[in-house]
Amino acid sequence: MFGFGRKDQDAAPARREVKASAAGRVIAWGTVGRNVWSARDTVSLTRSGFASNPVGFRAVKLIAEAAAAVPVVVGDGAARFEVHPVMDLLRRPNGTQGRAELFEALFGQLLLSGDAYLEAVGPEGVPLELHVLRSDRMSVVPGPDGWPAAYDYSVGGRSHRFKVGEVSPVLHIRSFHPLDDHYGLSPFQAAGSAIDVHNAASAWSKGLLDNAARPSGAIVHRGEAPLTQEQFDQLTAALEAHHQGSRNAGRPILLDGGLEWESMGLSPSDMEFQKTKEVAAREIAMAFGVPPMLLGIPGDATYANYVEANRAFYRLTVLPLVGRVSDAVARWLSTHMGEALDIQPDRDRIPALQAERDAEWQRIAQADFLTAAEKRERLGLPPLGDA
């Protein structure tokens, strides 16, 4: 079911000589015969950094949605296709998802875990469907040469193995990780300390609100005889029942028997808590490459205005991500079809970069010392037959 052949063996390009990396066997010595499990816990990172943290959630959603909305062009390196089976596949990758939904999930998995997996379904040639697989359920099975020989997808105690042959049914896209040969590094790992600080600050603020949005105080006993254990227990129970929580905010405390209330003010460290939270939020945004201004984080003046920040966001974060993923998908689909494919983001159709692109078109069009072919090359356009 998961094996793929070439559509036309006679039309297939000449097979390149297979060469093994000298470092591959060194990797294999430590991993052969067993699965390579990731040292990080993707589920915990997703829960604390995405599901429970508004900054991490918005950063991932902002990048994934923006990257999935970037238009792409399909060609063979020499010309762009107007009609092609791959274009139809990307437009409707499966029965339940469109292009934007599929690629938002693919980019999201890559941001959350550092790894993204795309499955091709079909007998041979152009895949019939594409599906994004959850990265926390996938594990790499290395072969004797140290490179992935299979992928195990495990759910509820059951596992399915995708074997990697000349044509792989699974595309594995991973972020750069200097200390791991098989898995990528998630931005959540780099921002782990900042996420913990931000979540702890939110929990502290919630505790302060539960305490009537003011610091705690102390009940001082001024009487001659100390309180008995029974009196102490009764006083504690009365305070918890009638003066704790937001619903009891502002309720006066009636004290007798030599008891006095002394309020405690916020210490300087308490007053700096909000600033610490804002610094942590900026560090999370920095790890993902999102200008803090786009996330509504106060105190950031890196960019002059929102438009400039949005332009930098697309130029420095979104476009490199889309370009790398599009290139990986193109190379992978090329092995299925037996023909060269080129998938690139269409920079001319990105509203955030329209002003820059218009200026570039005008500057190159006015360069009389360039030929038409050289102008098209600098604009990222395929050459014309008569150029």
Helices and strands as residue ranges (DSSP letters): H 24-31, H 42-46, I 47-51, H 54-69, E 72-75, H 85-91, H 99-113, E 115-121, E 129-133, G 135-137, E 138-142, E 148-155, E 158-163, E 170-174, H 187-190, H 192-210, E 217-221, H 229-242, G 246-248, E 259-263, H 268-271, H 273-288, G 292-295, H 306-313, I 314-318, H 319-337, E 342-345, G 347-349, G 351-353, H 354-365, H 372-378
